[in-house]
Each structure stands twice: as C-alpha cells, then as structure tokens.
C-alpha cells in the first residue's frame, strides 16, 4: 500500500448494516492507520447507546469505544468525540448523558422523539472536531435504515446529509445474511440519503475469497456501489461495546491457569475492566450467569452494573448470591459489584430503584445520590501506582476496617475500597487491571491464597492494546482499497458545519 498523504484533510462516516456489524472495529483501525501515516485524526460518534463508558481527564463521560478509538488515533479522549451517550437502565428507558454529564432519563419512546437541541449539540461538537483535527472518522449507530426513526436519527445519514459526509457501510459476513443486509440497507433508503453512500466494507470474513466473489459482484451490480474491502476476522480484539459480543471463555493459557469467574449480570457495565486479565498467559476468564457454571473458581469478580439493585435481585433469583457468599475463592467487586458485596444499599430518591440488602461480605453501606461522580483518581494499591476512574451515583461508606487503595491526587487523600480477611475486596475504581505491576501483584496474591502456580504476562497491557490496534490497521491496509478510502475522506474537506 502506498503511504497516505500526511496532508489528507476531510471526514468519513462508517455506518453498519446492524449493531455489531463492526463499525467500531473499522473506525478504530482507520484511526490507527491514519495516525501511523502522520495524519491528525480523531473519532466521533454523535450518539452512542452503551453501558461501557470511560471518564476523560476533565471528568466528562463518553462511550468506551470512542475512548479506545482516541487511543488508537494517538489523541487525548474528549467529550466532543461522543456528545450524547444513552446508558440503558432497562428495556423501557435509559440515562441520558449530554456533553459528558447526566441530563435526566428518557423512556424508550422519548429516545426516539426528535430533539432539535440534541442535533444542534451534535453539529457543534462535530464542527469543533473538524476545526481541531485534519480528519474525523465518524461512527454511525445501529443501522442507518431504521425507517421509523429516520426523522430523528442523530448519528447516521441525516448527519451525513447535513455535514456532506461520504459514507461506507460495514456488513458482517460471519453471522450470515450479509448480502441481504447490505443490499437492503441501501435499497430501503430514500434517495436523498442513499446518495451519500459510496461503498461497502465486508467484515469478519473467514475462508476462500473466491467463493464470496460472485456474491460481491451481484451486490455491486444491484446497488451500483463498490465493495472497498473484505476484512478478515481478527481474534483478540479489545474494548467490546456490547455484552452480547463477549465469548463464554477467554484464555491464552496452554496449561493449568488461574480460574477467574466473572458474574455476567443482565445490566453489566464497564466489563472492559477485565480485558487485561484475558491476555494473561496463566489466567482463564469465564463469564458466568448460572450456578452450574460457577464451579470452584480461584477468583470471582462482580463487575459494574447500570442497575445495581435490579442485578442484586437477579443474583438472588438465580442462587448466585449463595454461590458467591459460600465460595472459598478470592472475591473482587468493582463499582456496582462492590456495592453488592456490602451490607445494605439506601436509595431514598429511587436513583437505583429503592433500598436493598447486600450480600454482607464487606462492612460497607452504600447511599445513592442524584449527583453522579465522574472523575479520574490516582494512588497506590498492593504497593504499586495505580490510576482509575469513577462513574457512580452510589457512595459506599466503610463502617469499620481498612481500605486497600490509598488515593492521593487533586481530589484529596482517601483510604479507598474495603477488604476482609485478605480475600474479599471492593473498589469504586475502574481500570485498575490496566496497570501491569498492580495486576501482577493482585493475581500473585490470588494464586497464593489458592495455592496455585502463577506466572505473569511479560507483555505490558498498553503494548497489547497497541498491537491490537495495529492488527486492525494492518488488516485494513492489506484488504481494503485504502487509496479510494483516502479519496472519500478528501471529498469532505469543505465542512459546512464547521464553516
């Protein structure tokens, strides 16, 4: 592939035939590919719906995928990259995050009602990114062809039409039905929106390209659009956005390993906290949602939750509460999981749906407040520097006993978290396992408690993340018409929103 022009200027929208088609993957790879060629690139997603979030340096909250895409691009994550975030509470509604801060809740119907103010916010933030970066790669949301929602779509083709953005459509071939999905996505659109689509990228291909080629030619003939690439399936990708994309087991171990059981609650949030464990050579990571799957793990992790009280009730209904309280394993609760391990949850304003009795494993009582805490924190844990972030309405308070993380930063000095018997741990901090020395020490402690051998990874997590981004960039460079993609980006060099 010839080198890209470092003076490239413009924008490109990446839509998909559905949620999970691979939009985030392709955007991440494009950001990394452009950055490697010396191009100042930033990601953008107008509206994201996900319970996986991250906190920027200024305390604003954005979707985890856009945070990771910024890392791939080599730029500092910023709230303008994801101005609107919807965090599902249940099947009937979601918390609305605007410019990184809570702006109320919305019912499923309300999320589909046109909001001029939100579209103005989208246009303003996109315009700022276009002024501040040479290239912006825009990720769509879900499918761009939800005909019942087109008049209120903030993230897909109405935005492309307003900002005059060329669009490519990503289609997932691995799950079947790719040709019908790709053709239908284009064919059902009204002409004023269809005209912005320039081509397709086929994602997650396995097998012989020659067998697929006749179908691609039919797709090109029927739509008049080119297939710009067929990207192979790539294992070991990071920062999954949807819990439906999580495999049942993650392991790189060739032999006996520390068995880590992660409780997969219906409203699990920020499960990307566990990605660093999945790359450990002596760790097997399992997602558990039944007592039969629980077995006899070495480490049990209760991750974050968007609806702590509801997920706590779910644990009890499944008998997993007894499995957790009776286990001889080391137990770690993170954020919502930490709150579940406590004595009680008090929620007078029904932020989380009311009061609840905790699992009683830690001497902690949590009280919920309307004001949400979103901030980065720094300190030391297990003798090593750590940095993480908080996203919570709950305020856990230890009734007695020690914390296990010493925080010292611009927010103050705190003895954070709670522990009992060197076996039960809870913390409000996300992202701790990304710190190699801490991760090694914590897993060594688990191995000692369980009398289990453990050899830590020799590859820093930051390097593993960069290698994953480079694999994506390499796949796009090898299997896509990058020169044509660069031409499409250049078509949007004059941005009417930013002018």
Buried (B, 14 or more C-beta within 10 A) or exposed (E): EEEBEEEBBBBBBBBBBBBBBBBBBBBBBBBBBBBBBEBBBBBBBBBBBBBBBBBBEEBBBBBBBBBBBBBBBBBEBBBBBBBBBBBBBEEEBBBBBBBBEBBEBBEEEEBBEEBEEBBEBBBBBBBBBBEBBBBBBBBBBBBBBBEEBBEBBBBBBBBBBBBBBBBBBBBBBBEEEBBEBBBBBBEEBEEEBBEBBBBBBBBBBEEEEEEBEEBBEEBBEEBEBBBBBBBBBBEEBBBBBBBEEBEEEBBBBEEEBBBBBBBBBEBBBBBBBBBBBBBBBBBBBBBBBEEEBBEEBBBBBBBBBBBBBBBBBBBEEBEBBBBBEEBEBBBBBBBBBBBBBBBBBBBEEEBBBBBBEBBEBBBBBBBBBEEBBBBBBBBEBBEBEBBBBBBBBBBBEBEEEEBBBBBEEEBEEBEBBBBBEEBBBBBBBBBBBBBBBBBBBBBBBBBEBBEBEBBBBEEBBEEBBBBBBBBBBBBBBEBBBBEBBBBBBBBBEEBEBBE
